[in-house]
Amino acid sequence: PARPAPQQAPILGGSASKVVVKARRLHTMGPLGSIDKGLIFIEDGKIKAVGSEGALEIPEGTQILEAAVVTPGLIDAHGVAGLTGIFNVRADQDHDESSGPVQSALRAIDGFNPEERLLDYLLSFGITAVHTGPSPSNPIAGQSGVFKTWGHSVTDCTVRFPAAMLFTLGERPKSVYGARHQAPSTRMGTAAVIRRALNRAREYGRSLDRWKQTGKGDKPDYDADLEALLPVISGKLPAMFTAHREDDILTAVRLAREFGLHAILDAATEGYLVRNEIATSGYPVIAGPGMLRLGGLETMNASLENPALLLEKKIPLALGTGYESYVPKTRVILFEAGMCSTYGMGFDRALQAITIDAARLLHVDDRIGSIEPGKDADIVLFDGNPFEYTSQIRRVLVNGNLVLDRK
């Protein structure tokens, strides 16, 4: 069945375009910080004003949505929800095009399903935006996007596309293609596949520029994979490298430096072992998942303290859930952040990592990530501390629409 229509937050006079949210504790994640007895005024899906009860006046008769604690909508900085489905059957698995190691022409926006029930599952935990993309078999996996977890169409859901070009190092690519007796079957092979593709893209771009500028010679034959890599080579589109083991992380740094890429390090399970090198590189990290299962040699040194240790080096950091093979095919970033808050991050930094810091890292902080005037009204209402397991999410708003209501 189709997803139900959003429940519009009511206000006196019957207008569904306005609402006021009242919180005993409001975490704006913006310049106003945290406010006791905070208010949020929403109109036409956008935040119009934020402040305290004493500073802002509520129009008489306005019906108010109240909560103990209010935060911005939560952001999973890297996962596969929307491409992978909750039933884990072939019909709802569109995240992994493993027909060849270079898949830079793949576009998450062409596979994202706004009707996917897995998005409802995430929405029930306050996650209003996901950075999702092709994953995880290929050295060059394709183009990711940032999408809302609620919307009637892909256009409604899209916050930013493309958001990054995804690259994968480590065990997964070599195991997928090595089993077929194809390249890459080693870590060296994976790096060589990536390096070869980036070099070809660079030459393709130079040839195309020469043809445009001089009009001489033949125009290079169109190549969709190389064309998609041109904004990566020029630094206009971030290159996100998923790598768990410390040597794979350093390979990602080496490749990024070699080609002058605008890089993001993803997963970075052993990042704490090379945190000095990461800090020197200047590349941000999407760490996680914190509660990663120890599934092999490359994750045997996983630590819940990894994000906190990276933050000690002032490395820009967000949290992501990555790829999961088991039902329901995704981890919940709220739980991951809650655990990381206990293991050294603390409440404020953990909440930042799944709100404003994630939005900044993904270049969508002009729309989401904090409760500020002009931004999308993506709001989560809790009945207690968001990271306490006994707390419940009572309501969720996306673009000012009341899409979850547990009265």
N, C-alpha and C positions, 0 to 999 in steps of 0.2 A: 504493500500500500504506500501511497505517497506520504511524504512527511507532512504533519499537520501545519497549518498556517500559524505564524507567530501570534502570541497573545499580546495585543497592544496594551501598554500600561495606561490605565484610565486617568483622566483628569476632569475636573468639573467643567461642564459645558460640552462634553462629548468629543472634544478634540483629542485624537490619538497621537498628535504630533508633539505633545509636551508631557513632561514628567519631572518629578522631583524625587531624588534619592536622599534619604536621611540616614546617617551612620553615627553610631556612638564612637567609632574609631574609623577614620577615613585615611587610607594610605594612597595618596595621589601619585606617588612615584615621580612627581614633578617638582618644580621650584617650591611649592607650598609644603612639601614634605608630608608628614602625618598630622591630621587634624582631629582633635576631639570634638564631638558634636558637629560633624561636617555635613555640608549640603552640596548636592550636585544638581544643577538645573540643565535639563535636556530639552532640546527643541529640534524637530525635523532630523532626528538621528544624530545630531551633533551636541557636544557639550558646550553650553552657553556661558555658564558661570560656575565657579567653585569657591567655597569659603565656609565659614563657621556660622552657626545659627545666629549669633549675635551680630554678624556683619552683613548677612543677607536676609531679606524679608521674603517669606513665602506668601504668595497670593492667598487671600482668604478663600477657604473652601477647597483648596487643592487636595486631591487624594495623594498621599505620600507612600512611597515604598521605603520601608524601614529595615535596618539590619544592625547587628552588633558590630560587624566589621565589613568594610567595603574596599575592594581593590580594583585596579584595571583588569580587563580581560587578560587571561594568562596566555602566553605564547610558547609553543613548542618550537625551539629554534632549529630542529632538524628531525624529521621523521618521514614516514611514508603513507600516513593516513590520507585517505582521499584517492590514492592510487591502489593501495591494498584494501581488501574488504574484510568485514567481520566474520564471514562464513568460511574463509580460508579454502575456497574451491576455485577451480580454474576460471570460472566465469567472473569472479570479483578480484582477481589478482592481475593487476596491470602495472606493477611497479618495476618489473625486472625483465627487460628485453635482452636476453643473453644469446642473441644470434650472432654477435660479433663484438670484439673487445672495444671498438671505437664507436660510440653511439651519441656523439655530440649533437646530432640533429634532433634527438628526442626532446619533446617539449612536455613538461608536466601538465601544462594547461590543456593539452589534447587528451589527457587521460583522467584528469581530476573529475570525480563524480560528486556533485553537490548533494545527491540523494543518498549517499553512502551512510548506512547506519552506524558505522564506526565513528563518523563525525558526531553523531548524536551522543554516543558513548563518551567521547572526549568533552563535548559541550556540557555534559552532566557534571563534569569535574571542573568547570569554569574555564576550560581552554577554548578561547574564542578565535585563535589564529594558529595556523600551522605552517611551517616552512617544509614543503614536501617536494620530492622529486624522484627520478628513476634511481634504483638502487637494487642490490649492492654488488652485482657480479662483475661489472665491466670496469677496466681501468679508466675509461672515460664514459661516464654513465648517462650524461645528458643534462638538460636545463631544468632547474628547479623553479618553484614559485612560492610566494607567500599568499595563503588563502584563508578567508574566514571559514569557520566551521558551520556557519549558517548562511544560507542564501538560496534563492530560487533558481539560479543559473550560475554557470562558471563566471560569467561577467560580474554578477552580484558578489561572488565570493572573492574575486581576485583583488588583492592589495598591491602586489608587485609581481610582474613577470616580464622577462626572466629575472630571477633573483641571484642565481649563481650557476656556474658550470660545475658539475660534480665529478670528482675523480676519486678512485678507490685504490688504495695500496694494501699490501699484506696478503693474508691467506686466501680470502674469498676469490679474487680473480684467478690466481694460479690454480686453485683447486677446480674451479669450473672449467677452465680451458685445458688445464693439464690432463684432466680425465678424458678429454677428447683428442689428446695428442696434438693440441694446437698451442700456439703462443698466445698469451704468456703461460708458462708452466713454472716459472720461478719469480722471485722478487726482482731479479735483474731484468727478466723479460717484461714484467709489468712496467717498470720505469722506462724501458726501451720503447715500449708501445706508446707511452705518453709522450716521451721526448720526440719520437719520430712524427707523431701527429702534430705536435706543436711546431716543429720545424717545417713541416709541410704547409701548415696553416700560415706561418710567417712568410714563406716563399710565395704561396698563393696570393696573399695580400699584397706583397710587393709587386708581383706580376700584374695584378689587377690595377694597382695604383699607376704603374708605368703605362698601361694601356689607356687608362682614363686621362692621364696627363698629356701623353704624346699622340695617342690615336694610332700608333704604329704597332705592327705585329698583330698577332691573333689574340683575341680576348681569351683568357683562361677558361677552360670548360668548367661549367658550374659544378661545384661539389658541395652538397648540403652539409656534410660533416665539417669540412674546412671552413665554409662560410660561417657556421655557428661558432667556430673557434676564434674568428677575427676579433670580436669585442673582448675576448679573454686575453688575446695577445696584446691588444692595445691598452689593457688595464681598465676598460670601461665596465666589464662584467667580472665579478669576483670568481676566483677559482677556489672551490672548496675541496680540500683533500681529506678524505676519511682515512685515518691511520690509527692503529691501536698501539703497536709496539714502538719502543723508543727509536729504533733504527729506521722504521717506516716514517715516523714523524720527521726525522732529520732528512730523509729522502725527499719528503714533501717540501721542506724548507729549501733544500738544494735546488729542486726543480723550479720552485717559485722564483728564487733569486736568479737562476740561469736565464729565465725568460721574462723577468721583470713583471711578474704577475701580481695582481691584487689578491693575495691569498687569505684564506680562512682555514684554520686547522680544525678538523672535526673528530669527535670521539676522544682522541688523545688519551687513551686509557693509561699509558705510561708517561703521560706528559710531565708528571711531577719528577720523573727521573732526569728529564732534560729541560727543566723549567728555566734554567739560566739561558740556554740556547734559544728557547722560544721567546723569552723576554727580549733578547738581543735582536731577534728577527723582526720584532714589531708586529707580528701577525696575531690577530685575535683567535680565540679558541671557543668552539662550541663543544663543551665537555659533556661526556656521558654516554650512556646512562650510568648514573652513580651506582645503581644496584645491578650492574651487568652480571649476568651469569658467567661463571668461569668455564668457558666452552672449549678451551684449547690453550696452546702455548702462548699465543699472542695476547691473551687476556688473563693469564695466570697471576699477573701482578696488579690487577685492578684494585683500587682503593677508594673508599668513600671520601677520603680526605683529599683526593686529587684536585677538585676545584678550589678548595681552600688554599692548598699549597701553590697553585697557579696564581691565585689572587694576591698572595703574599709578594709576588714578583710584579704586581701591578699589570698583569696581562689582562687585556679586555676579554670578558668572558660571559657567555650565556650557557644555558643548559638545553640539551636535546635528548630525545629518546631513541634515536637511531632506528635500526631495523630489527624486527622480531619475527620469528617464523611461526610462533605458536598463537593460537586463538587467545585473545581477540586481536592479534596482530599489531598491537602497539602497547607501549608502556604509557603511564600517566605522568606527565611532567610535574604535576602538583605533588605526587608522592616522592618522585625523585628529588625535587627541591627540598621537601620536608626532611628527608634523610640527610641531604648535604648540609642543611642548616644546622643539624645536630653535630655533624662531623666537621666543624670548623668554620663554616661559612657564616653562621649566625642568621637571624631572621631577616634583617634588612638586605644583606647581600644576596641571600637565596631568593627573596622576592624580586629584587632587582633583576636577577639573572633570568627570570621567566616573565619579565614585563619590559621595563624601559631599556635594560641593557641588551636584551634580545632584539628589541625593535631598532635600536641604534646600530647594532652589528649587521642587521639585515636591511638597513637603510629604509625603514618604514616608520621611523619615529615621528614623522610629520603627521601620521594618521592614528597610530595605535601605540600602546606601551605605557601610557600615563593618562591621568585624569586632568586634562587641561582644556581651557576654552579653545574651540575650533577643531578639536580632535573627535574621532568617531566615538560615539557613546557605547563602548564595549565595557560593561560593568559587571562585577561579580559581587553578590551579597551573601555573606557568611553569617552563621549564628555564633561563631567563636573564632579563635585563632586558626587561620587557614592551614597551618601545618600540624594541628592537633588532630589525631585520628578520630576523635569523638565529634569534631565539628562537622556541620552539614552546610552544603551550599543550598540556600533557600531560593534564590532567583538569579537568573543570568539575562543580561540585556546585550543584544548585538545590534549596532546601528540604531539604538534607541528602542528596538523591539523587544518585548518581554518574551523570550523564547523558551525559558524554563521557569516554572513557578511551582515551588513546593511550599504551599501555605501551611 
